[in-house]
Amino acid sequence: MARIDEPAGCVRKRPRGRPTRDRPDGRQGLLRAATYAFAAHGFDGADIRSITLAADVSPNLVRVHFGSKAELWEACLDAIVAAAQPTMAEVAALAADPGQPLYDRLRAVIGRVAAFYAAHPDVRDFVSRHGSETPERAALLTERLLRPAYETTRALFAAGIAAGIVRSSHPALFFALVNNAVSQPPAFPTLLNRLAPEIDLAEARARMTETVIASLLHPATDSARAPATPAPETGPNECPAS
C-alpha cells in the first residue's frame, strides 16, 4: 500500500538484497555464488563485489549474514559439509553392511561418491584450491570434510587391500585416487563427446564411473590373481616348443 504522502501512481523500488517470491533467499544465493567463486578463483581471487553481483544482492548482505569474507568462506565450507553428510552416512552404511560381498560394497561406494560430485560440481575445485592455499583454511577443510569422509571408507578400503581387490599400499592413497578419478569437471561429458561422438552426453558420467570401477577394483577371481601355468619340462638338449 502506498503511503499517504506519496504522489498517486508512485511505485517504490524494492530495496536491493531483499528476496521476492521468485528469488532465492539472499543468504543462500550468496553461498552458492561464493562457493563457485572460491572454487574457481581461490580466496584471494574471489572478490565480494563479483560475488554479490552474481547473487543479485546488495554487498552489505555479506556483512549482515556473515560478517566478513573469511566468515563467508567458512560458511561455504559448512554448506559443503552439510551437503556431504547424507552421502557420508550412506557410504558408512554400505561399508559396514555384512549382507553384501566386499567387492559389491566397494563398487557401490565408488558409485555413490561419483554421484555426489556430479550433483555438487564446485566441491572438487573448492577442495583442491583451499587444501593448499593457507594452513588455516587447509586445516579447517581437512578436519571438517576430508577426514570425516575418509573415516567412512578407511576400514572398507583396508579390507579391500587385504583381500587383493584393491591394489594399493594404504587406504588413504586409494581414497585420494577414487575422489580424483570420479570428480570430473562439469564440461566432462561435452569434452568426451567431442573425442568420441558415439558416447552420448547423458551416458558419459555413468560410463566414466563404470570405467573407474573396472580399473580400480580387481575381484578375487581376476585372471591376474590366478596361479601362473608352469612351463613344460624339456630335456637338456631340447628347446621349448614354439
ABEGO torsion letter per residue (X at the ends): XBBAABBBGBBBBBBBGBBBAABBBAAAAAAAAAAAAAAAAEAAABBAAAAAAAAGBBAAAAAAAAGBAAAAAAAAAAAAAAAAAAAAAAAAAAAABAABBAAAAAAAAAAAAAAAAAABAAAAAAAAAAAAABAAAAAAAAAAAAAAAAAAAAAAAAAAAAAGABBBABAAAAAAAAAAAABBBAAAAAAAAAABAABBAAAAAAAAAAAAAAAABBBAABAAABBBBBBBBBBAABBBBX
